[in-house]
Amino acid sequence: MSENIKHKIGDRVVVRISGIVPFGAFCDIQDGGSGLIHISEIDDKYIKNVSDYLALDSVHEALIIGLGEKPNSFSLSIKRLIRRPRQNSFKPIKPLGRRDVNKKRIDGISFYQMSLCINSMVDSEYLRLKGGN
């Protein structure tokens, strides 16, 4: 590449749409150079028709995301400049299941209280089987 490259990856540039094709839009960079905005780099939504989002000779701000095969040709993105935060960026807390709730309850009981409870159950079962009072 003998030509002097004016832009690098990560630069914001102003572009004018010069052509619309089914897979994206060709554009001219205001400071010199050209590029392609692929259909997947226009918006986060599914795009069926590029001309629904971009018009010929319209001016947009874009981000350089890659270098093209020819000198001063670039891959561009509009959606990476207008990236919106996700609606459900937090993970909801799953409620505890029955097994986990019971485990928490048992873990909260001291060993002494547990042994008293088990001993009283053993004594009452012994009396029941013996047929006593």
N, C-alpha and C positions, 0 to 999 in steps of 0.2 A: 504494500500500500504506500504509494509515493505521495498521495494527497494528504494534506494536513487534516486530521480528524478534529472537528470542533467540539464534539460532544463525547461523553462517556456514559457508561451504564450508571443509572441512578439519577441522571440529570432530568430536570423538568423542562419541557420544551412546549412551545406553542405551535400547533400544527393546523394546516388547512386540508380538508378532505378533498382529494383530487380524483378518486375513483372508488366505486363500491362494487364488490364482487361477493359471491355467495359465502366465501370463507372469511371475509373481513373487509377492511377499507384501506386503500392506499392513500398516503398523505405526504404533503410537502412540509418540511420543517421550516419555520420562519427564518432561522439563522443560517439556513443552508442544509441540504441533505434531504433524504426521503426515508419513508418507512412504511411499515405495514402494521395495522392494528388488527390482530386476529380476532375472530368472532368471540372467542372465549375470554378475551381481554377487554371487552367493551363494558360488560356489566356482570354482576354476580348472578343475575337471573338467567334463565334459559332464553336464548335469542334464536328465533326462527328466521327472521328477516332483518338483515343489517340495516336496511334503509328505514326501518321503523325507529331506529335509535340515532343514526347519523345521516346527515344530508350532504349532498355535494356542495363544495365551497363553504361549508360551515367551519368555524374556528373553535378548536378545543385545546385544553391543556392535557399533555400526556407525559408519561414517564418512560424513559428509555430502559428497556429490560434486557436487550441483547443486541449484538452486532450482526449486520447482514453480511452476505457474501461479497457484495460490491462495496467500494469505498463510500463512506458517508451514507450508508443505508443501515437502518436500525429496525429492531422489533420494538413496538411501542405498546403501552397499556394505559387505558383510561381508568379501569376499575381499581387499579392499585392506588390511585390517587384519591378516590372517593370511597375507599373501603370503610364500610360501616361496621360497628361492633355487632356481634351476634346477639340476637334477641335472647336466647337461652344460653348465655355463656356460663351460668352456674349449673352444677349438677344437683338435682334435687336430692334431699336426704330421704333415704328409704326408711320407712318405719320398721321398727324391730319386729321380728317374727315371734310367735308364741314361745319357741324354744329359747330364744335370746332373752325374752322378758323373764321367763322362769329362771334362767341361769342368773340374771341380775338379782332377782329376789333372793335366790339361795345364797349367792355370794355376799349379800348384805346381812345374812344371819351369822352370828358368832358360833364358834364350835361348841361352846358350852350350851347355848340355847338349842342347837341342833341335837346334841346328845340327850338333853332333857326330854325333848319331843320324841326322839326315837325310843328312849327307855320307857316312857309312858305308853307308847303304842305297843311295845313288846309286852309290857305288864298287862295291858287290857286284853291283848290277844291270848295271852297265857291263861288268864282267868276265863275267857270265853270258851277256850278249848277244854279246859278242866271242868267246865260246867259249874263253876262256883258262883259266888255272889256277884 
